[in-house]
Structure formats: structure tokens, C-alpha cells
Amino acid sequence: MEITTKSRRLRIAAWILGVLTVLPAAVSCGDTATAPSPDAQTQAKENVTVEEAETENPNVAGIRNTLAKLEGKDYGGVDFVIMDRSAEANPNWVAIDVFSEGENGDTINDAVYQRNRALEENLNIHIKDMQEKIPSTTAKKLVTAGDSAFDLMTDGLNDIGSIVSSGCLMNLDDVPGLQLSNPWWDQQMNAELSVAGKHFFCTGDISIMDNYGTWCFMFNKTLAQNYDLPDFYQLVRDGKWTFDAMYDAAKQVAFDLDGNGKMEEDDQWGLYTEDYNNYAFFAAGNEKIIQKDKDDMPILAEY
């Protein structure tokens, strides 16, 4: 999501958003290959020359190759500030794909650092990080006050969506060169999140945080065996793992252990979850809370 009124920064934003998508390729593990024998490895090490040892990191080389295909620009050393989420809100959901202070051996961290340095060198800019507990809330305050302290923002969809009606967000379709139709943008998200034919936020290869939010089911194999529950793996293979199957299995192992007639914390439950998972259940049922009308306006789904 991008907020700015300066055409110069609009052009930089388009560059940043376009080249940030290099990251997935830069951190790829590469093609699978047969590992060489220990003797071959030893011989290879002995044959390495000083020149070969100083070969540029393949991640950096990949980024530079991508940049070389683009038209070079010089933005005179301007600061480009990206606002993202800090650990204060939730230490498990800190943005790790936006900014890095330096290399530390972690694959993602180092790829982000190398990508940003290549961008800075190519565009003559300085990428800076601005961390906030709730970036969308801070963005609304800054934009309302006419403060251009940041140029680009990343945040969770719930928080970003809540400020659309405030008029603080820019239509990304108006950002020169961004071209949300390109395949590295998530086209399903573009279709679902548009409002009146406009896009106020987007995602795709630019972010890897969605991979950290994958929902999954875990079950107690001992309980499943003791209560002679069905083979859940086979139910999935047969396309029979449904809400009804889950509910039936949960009922079979749920017991009021202390016999007080109430299901409480210390009793045996068939299913543990938390309220946010309701969204996952809803989506798994191929249902939507919000739909679109003919004018691409969101409306509450009717059931």
C-alpha cells in the first residue's frame, strides 16, 4: 500500500514495488541435484581459485540482472521510508521482508539486505525503516496532518481496510509504472479487494508474510487410537474430511471429567481453537462474508 502526493516519490514507489518482487527468486533453493561424493567435494575445494572465491553472491547477481533490464534512474540520494509493523503489537508478526540492518546469515534477512542495497545503488536512494505498533493508525494520523514522514506502508489487511473510507489511501492504479496486472501481483486478491474498480492495497510476490499465516489441523494420535476414530489422512485423500466429520470426531472424545455437569477448562475437549480461526473455517467452506455488487462495491453477503 502506498501513500504519497509527490510525483517524484510516485516514480520511486513504482520502482521499489516492482523490484521488491525479486526477493522470492533471490532466496530460492535452486534446482534439486545429486550431492557430489566427499572425494569430489574435497577435490573441488582444492581447485577453487581466489578469483572464484570472490564471485558475487548469486542472490545479489540475480537482483542486479533484474535491475539491469530496467531503465536506470537517479533520484539524488533521497530517503525512501517504508513503514511496517514492529514487535510491539505481536512479536510473531513482525515484517521480515521489508528492511534489514545488515547480513547475519539468515537466508531471508540477507536476501532483503542485498536487495535493498542493490536498489539503493541503482536508484541513488536511501531505504529507511519506520516501525510502528499499528502502521495504519499512524498513517492515518500523519496523512491527515499533512505529514509526509513515510512513502510506503505495509500492514495487516484488517487494519489497512479500516482506513479506506478515510480518504488517506491512494488508488494504486494511478501509480505510474506499477501495473498491478503483472503476474507477480496476486490477481485473485486484486479482484477481491478492489473497491469501485480501485485498488488501495495489493500483495503478491512482494511479501512472504502470507506463508507465515498458513492454517493447519493437528490431532492427538493417542486419543484417535484409543477412541477408534477414523483415519483422518484417508478421509482427506477420499475427499471426506468435512465439518461434519470433524464435529463427529470431536464429540466422541469430549467428556466432563469432573462430573459437575459443565464443560470447563479442566475437562476433556474434542476441539481446541481460537476465535480468529472462524475466518479460516468460513473460507474453507468456500463462503464469503462480503460480496460485490455490479458496481464493484462491497456488500454484506446474504445467507
C-alpha positions as CSV (number, residue, x, y, z in Angstrom):
1,M,0.0,0.0,0.0
2,E,1.4,3.4,-1.0
3,I,0.5,6.9,0.2
4,T,2.1,10.0,-1.4
5,T,1.3,13.1,-3.3
6,K,4.7,13.8,-4.9
7,S,5.1,12.6,-8.4
8,R,8.8,12.0,-7.8
9,R,8.1,9.7,-5.0
10,L,5.4,8.0,-7.0
11,R,8.0,7.0,-9.6
12,I,10.3,5.8,-6.9
13,A,7.5,3.8,-5.3
14,A,6.8,2.1,-8.6
15,W,10.5,1.1,-8.9
16,I,10.6,-0.1,-5.3
17,L,7.4,-2.2,-5.6
18,G,8.5,-3.6,-8.9
19,V,11.9,-4.7,-7.9
20,L,11.0,-5.9,-4.4
21,T,9.4,-8.8,-6.2
22,V,12.9,-10.1,-6.9
23,L,13.1,-11.5,-3.4
24,P,11.3,-14.8,-4.0
25,A,13.8,-15.7,-6.8
26,A,16.7,-14.4,-4.8
27,V,16.0,-16.7,-1.8
28,S,15.2,-19.8,-3.9
29,C,16.9,-23.0,-3.0
30,G,17.6,-23.7,-6.7
31,D,17.1,-26.9,-8.7
32,T,17.4,-30.3,-7.0
33,A,20.7,-32.1,-7.8
34,T,22.6,-35.1,-6.7
35,A,25.1,-34.3,-4.0
36,P,28.7,-34.9,-5.0
37,S,30.8,-37.5,-3.2
38,P,33.1,-36.5,-0.3
39,D,36.1,-37.1,-2.6
40,A,34.6,-34.9,-5.3
41,Q,33.9,-32.2,-2.7
42,T,37.4,-32.3,-1.4
43,Q,38.9,-32.1,-4.9
44,A,36.6,-29.2,-5.8
45,K,37.7,-27.2,-2.7
46,E,41.3,-27.8,-3.7
47,N,40.7,-26.4,-7.2
48,V,38.9,-23.2,-6.1
49,T,40.9,-20.2,-7.1
50,V,41.0,-16.8,-5.3
51,E,39.1,-15.3,-8.2
52,E,36.3,-18.0,-8.0
53,A,36.1,-17.5,-4.2
54,E,35.4,-13.8,-4.7
55,T,32.5,-14.5,-7.1
56,E,29.5,-12.2,-6.3
57,N,26.8,-13.7,-4.2
58,P,24.2,-15.3,-6.5
59,N,21.4,-13.5,-4.7
60,V,23.0,-10.2,-5.4
61,A,23.8,-11.2,-9.0
62,G,20.1,-12.1,-9.6
63,I,19.0,-8.8,-8.3
64,R,21.5,-6.9,-10.4
65,N,20.4,-8.8,-13.5
66,T,16.8,-7.8,-12.9
67,L,17.8,-4.2,-12.3
68,A,19.9,-4.2,-15.5
69,K,16.7,-4.9,-17.5
70,L,15.1,-1.7,-16.2
71,E,15.8,1.9,-17.2
72,G,18.2,3.4,-14.8
73,K,17.1,6.4,-12.7
74,D,19.0,8.7,-10.3
75,Y,16.9,10.2,-7.5
76,G,19.7,12.2,-6.0
77,G,20.1,10.4,-2.7
78,V,16.5,10.9,-1.5
79,D,15.3,9.0,1.5
80,F,12.6,6.4,0.8
81,V,10.9,5.5,4.1
82,I,8.9,2.2,4.5
83,M,6.6,2.0,7.5
84,D,6.0,-1.5,8.8
85,R,4.8,-3.4,11.9
86,S,7.0,-3.5,15.0
87,A,7.3,-6.3,17.5
88,E,5.3,-4.2,20.0
89,A,2.0,-5.3,18.5
90,N,2.8,-9.0,18.1
91,P,6.4,-10.4,18.1
92,N,5.2,-13.3,15.9
93,W,4.0,-11.0,13.0
94,V,6.9,-8.6,12.6
95,A,7.6,-7.8,8.9
96,I,10.8,-9.5,7.9
97,D,10.7,-9.0,4.2
98,V,11.0,-5.2,4.1
99,F,14.1,-4.0,5.8
100,S,17.4,-5.4,7.2
101,E,20.2,-3.6,9.1
102,G,22.8,-6.0,7.8
103,E,23.6,-9.6,6.9
104,N,23.5,-12.1,9.7
105,G,23.5,-15.5,7.9
106,D,19.7,-15.8,7.8
107,T,18.5,-16.5,4.3
108,I,15.6,-14.1,4.2
109,N,17.3,-11.4,6.2
110,D,20.4,-11.5,3.9
111,A,18.3,-11.5,0.7
112,V,16.3,-8.5,1.9
113,Y,19.6,-6.6,2.8
114,Q,21.2,-7.5,-0.6
115,R,18.1,-6.5,-2.5
116,N,17.8,-3.1,-0.7
117,R,21.4,-2.3,-1.2
118,A,21.2,-3.1,-4.9
119,L,18.1,-0.8,-5.2
120,E,19.9,2.0,-3.3
121,E,22.9,1.8,-5.5
122,N,20.9,1.6,-8.8
123,L,18.4,4.4,-8.0
124,N,20.7,6.5,-5.7
125,I,18.2,6.4,-2.8
126,H,18.4,5.6,0.9
127,I,15.8,3.0,2.1
128,K,14.9,3.6,5.7
129,D,12.6,1.7,8.1
130,M,9.9,3.2,10.2
131,Q,8.4,0.7,12.6
132,E,5.0,1.3,14.3
133,K,2.7,-0.8,16.5
134,I,-0.2,-0.3,14.1
135,P,1.1,1.3,10.9
136,S,-2.4,2.0,9.5
137,T,-3.3,4.1,12.6
138,T,-0.1,6.1,12.4
139,A,-0.5,6.5,8.6
140,K,-4.0,8.0,9.1
141,K,-2.7,10.5,11.7
142,L,0.3,11.5,9.5
143,V,-1.7,11.9,6.3
144,T,-4.5,13.8,8.0
145,A,-1.9,16.2,9.4
146,G,-0.2,16.6,6.0
147,D,3.0,14.9,7.3
148,S,4.9,13.0,4.6
149,A,7.1,11.2,7.0
150,F,6.8,7.9,5.0
151,D,6.4,6.8,1.4
152,L,5.3,3.2,1.6
153,M,3.4,1.2,4.2
154,T,2.8,-2.5,4.9
155,D,0.3,-3.7,7.4
156,G,-2.3,-6.4,8.0
157,L,-5.5,-6.3,5.9
158,N,-7.8,-5.7,8.8
159,D,-6.0,-2.6,9.8
160,I,-5.4,-1.2,6.3
161,G,-9.0,-1.9,5.3
162,S,-10.3,0.1,8.2
163,I,-8.9,3.4,6.9
164,V,-10.1,3.1,3.3
165,S,-13.1,5.3,3.9
166,S,-10.9,8.0,5.5
167,G,-9.6,9.1,2.1
168,C,-6.0,8.5,3.3
169,L,-5.1,5.8,0.8
170,M,-4.1,6.4,-2.8
171,N,-5.5,4.4,-5.7
172,L,-2.6,2.2,-6.7
173,D,-3.8,2.1,-10.3
174,D,-2.7,5.8,-10.5
175,V,0.9,5.0,-9.6
176,P,2.9,5.3,-12.9
177,G,4.6,2.1,-13.9
178,L,3.2,-0.1,-11.1
179,Q,0.9,-2.2,-13.4
180,L,-1.0,-4.4,-11.0
181,S,-1.9,-6.7,-13.9
182,N,1.6,-8.1,-13.9
183,P,1.8,-11.8,-12.8
184,W,3.9,-11.1,-9.7
185,W,0.8,-9.4,-8.2
186,D,-1.8,-11.7,-6.7
187,Q,-4.7,-11.3,-9.2
188,Q,-7.3,-13.0,-7.0
189,M,-6.5,-10.5,-4.3
190,N,-6.7,-7.7,-6.8
191,A,-10.2,-8.8,-7.8
192,E,-11.4,-9.5,-4.3
193,L,-10.0,-6.3,-2.6
194,S,-10.9,-3.7,-5.2
195,V,-13.5,-1.1,-4.3
196,A,-15.4,0.7,-7.0
197,G,-12.8,-0.5,-9.5
198,K,-9.9,1.0,-7.5
199,H,-7.1,-0.8,-5.6
200,F,-6.0,0.8,-2.4
201,F,-3.7,-2.1,-1.4
202,C,-2.1,-5.1,-3.0
203,T,0.0,-8.1,-2.4
204,G,1.8,-10.9,-4.2
205,D,5.5,-11.9,-4.5
206,I,6.4,-8.7,-2.8
207,S,5.5,-10.3,0.5
208,I,6.3,-13.6,2.1
209,M,4.4,-13.0,5.3
210,D,1.3,-14.8,4.0
211,N,3.4,-18.0,4.2
212,Y,3.7,-17.4,7.9
213,G,-0.1,-17.5,8.2
214,T,-0.9,-20.9,6.9
215,W,-3.7,-22.6,8.9
216,C,-3.4,-26.3,9.7
217,F,-5.1,-29.0,11.8
218,M,-3.3,-31.1,14.3
219,F,-4.8,-34.1,16.1
220,N,-3.9,-36.3,19.1
221,K,-3.0,-39.6,17.6
222,T,-3.2,-41.4,21.0
223,L,-6.8,-40.2,21.5
224,A,-7.7,-41.1,18.0
225,Q,-6.4,-44.6,18.5
226,N,-8.0,-45.0,22.0
227,Y,-11.4,-43.9,20.7
228,D,-11.1,-45.8,17.4
229,L,-11.6,-42.7,15.4
230,P,-11.4,-42.8,11.6
231,D,-8.1,-42.5,9.7
232,F,-8.1,-38.7,9.2
233,Y,-5.4,-38.9,6.5
234,Q,-7.6,-41.3,4.5
235,L,-10.6,-39.1,4.9
236,V,-8.7,-36.2,3.4
237,R,-7.5,-38.4,0.5
238,D,-11.0,-39.6,-0.2
239,G,-12.4,-36.0,0.0
240,K,-14.5,-36.9,3.1
241,W,-12.8,-34.6,5.6
242,T,-15.7,-32.3,6.3
243,F,-17.0,-30.1,9.1
244,D,-19.4,-32.9,9.9
245,A,-16.6,-35.4,10.2
246,M,-14.6,-33.1,12.4
247,Y,-17.6,-32.4,14.6
248,D,-18.5,-36.1,15.0
249,A,-14.9,-36.9,16.0
250,A,-14.7,-34.1,18.5
251,K,-17.9,-35.2,20.2
252,Q,-16.6,-38.7,20.7
253,V,-13.7,-37.6,22.8
254,A,-15.2,-34.7,24.7
255,F,-16.0,-35.6,28.4
256,D,-17.0,-33.9,31.6
257,L,-14.1,-35.3,33.6
258,D,-15.0,-33.9,37.0
259,G,-18.7,-34.8,36.6
260,N,-20.1,-31.4,37.6
261,G,-22.3,-31.2,34.6
262,K,-20.3,-28.4,32.9
263,M,-17.7,-28.4,30.2
264,E,-14.9,-26.3,31.7
265,E,-11.2,-25.7,31.4
266,D,-10.0,-28.9,33.0
267,D,-12.4,-31.2,31.2
268,Q,-11.5,-33.2,28.0
269,W,-12.4,-31.3,24.9
270,G,-12.6,-32.6,21.3
271,L,-11.5,-29.4,19.7
272,Y,-9.3,-26.5,20.7
273,T,-9.1,-23.4,18.6
274,E,-9.4,-19.6,18.9
275,D,-11.8,-17.0,17.5
276,Y,-9.7,-15.9,14.6
277,N,-9.8,-19.4,13.1
278,N,-13.5,-18.8,12.3
279,Y,-12.3,-16.9,9.3
280,A,-10.4,-20.0,8.2
281,F,-13.4,-22.2,8.6
282,F,-15.5,-19.8,6.6
283,A,-13.0,-19.6,3.8
284,A,-12.6,-23.4,3.8
285,G,-16.4,-23.7,3.2
286,N,-15.9,-21.5,0.1
287,E,-18.1,-18.8,1.6
288,K,-17.7,-15.1,1.8
289,I,-18.7,-12.5,4.4
290,I,-18.5,-9.7,1.8
291,Q,-19.5,-9.9,-1.8
292,K,-19.5,-7.4,-4.7
293,D,-22.4,-5.7,-6.5
294,K,-22.4,-4.8,-10.2
295,D,-20.5,-1.5,-9.4
296,D,-17.7,-3.4,-7.6
297,M,-18.9,-2.1,-4.3
298,P,-18.7,-4.4,-1.2
299,I,-22.0,-5.6,0.2
300,L,-22.8,-8.0,3.1
301,A,-23.4,-11.5,1.9
302,E,-26.9,-12.8,2.5
303,Y,-27.4,-16.3,3.9
